[in-house]
Amino acid sequence: MRGKLVPGKAIFILCMASFLAGSLFTTRTWTHRSYSCNNDRQLQFIPNKVALSRTGCDQNRKLIQGDDHSEDIMGEVTKTHQAIQSLDKTVSTVEMELAVGRTSQTGHQVSQDTPQNLRKAFVVIGINTAFSSRKRRDSLRETWMPRGGAKRARLEKEKGVIIRFVIGHSATPGGVLDRAIDAEEEENKDFLRLNHVEGYHELSSKTRLYFSTAVSMWDADFYVKIDDDVHLNVGMLVRTLARYRYKPRIYIGCMKSGPVLSQKGVKYYEPEFWKFGEEGNKYFRHATGQIYAISKDLAAYISINAPILHRYANEDVSLGSWFIGLEVEHVDDRMMCCGTPPDCEWKTQVGNVCVASFDWSCSGICKSVERMKDVHNTCGEGDGFVWNVEL
């Protein structure tokens, strides 16, 4: 070495040997640390994380050894995703319960029952009806509604599906109209009675009271409003709602944006048309009134804030206005507004069974008493479908 130059080739070989030796040492050290799950400091200071660390090491060992666990990994990812969605919904529910507590302290009228004391359900389906609609109600009882008290009770117990006709009372309580409903209720046991005076121009108030009353009676994931001249496939409705079970603040229906009518005397006239801008403007997006569904937290929101929720002339517009300024997911599902045959018939034949069917020209099924059975036979999902839906 004294003054002698080291050949370049020798230097290159020495560098490569050093590099390979260092790489081998580093790899062995990294692998050892990756598999090490017995860190005394972790055990001493963060014992609640030891199990997680060991699980992670075991999983890494399996991956490094080349085991095929892709299905297990995807399963864990799915479970984690569902857990996060469930947590979001739980947080939303807690927020609503806190709002209930604040409201009760300020003296507003709210239900004294907590969700723990209420009867659990998956969905409450409220069928909006009137005193003059006995034949319409019977047409539903003979088609898509569960027939008989025993079948209805089974649907409520096994699937958590509550179905009720929603009606208030007449302007003269205890009169002939109310007595007729009392007799019909005694016979069928399928009404939800509201403390509300029936009237076409009071539909916004009735809708607001329906959700408030339903929330006070059932702790459900969803609340649905449907008209008594619409055909419904209950199983398809349940399957559709189940997709959004873990999401908070869901508003589902056929979203539309119709014109604001300012001419007095026309159907759907809006006395407060000036609030929506210049003549010829349209409403904000909202679900059409024949059928729509909202999640529990939104129904609770309506119940809590009922005294200050503004009512427009049209009930579906009123509901949409209550949510327009909130963090609400609007779901536009066109299977909730299929036409009557041949439209729903063609969809059924190719396996796309509709949730609900009606005629836009009549805002329901035209001549529904006469045609409901035909629509049901042609576009119905089948009597056994609802029992096979997984929640």
Protein Blocks (a to p, Z undefined) as FASTA:
>chain_A
ZZpacdfklmmmmmmmmmmmmmmmmmmmmmmmmmpccbfklmmmmmmlmmmmmmmmmmmm
mmmnopacklmmmmmmmmmmmmmmmmmmmmmmmmmmmmmmmmmmnopacdfbdfklpccd
fbdcdddddfklmmmmmmmmmmmpcghjklmmmmmmmnopacdddddddfbghiaklmmm
mmmmmmnopaccddddddfklmmmmmmmmmmmmmmmpccfbdcdddfkbccdfklmmmmm
mmmmmpghiaddddddddddfbghiahiafklmmnopehiacdddddfkbccddfklmmm
mmmmmmmmccdfblklmmmmmmmmpccdddddfklmcccdfklmmmmmnopacfbdcdfk
lopaehkllmmmmmmmmmmgbjklmmmpcZZ
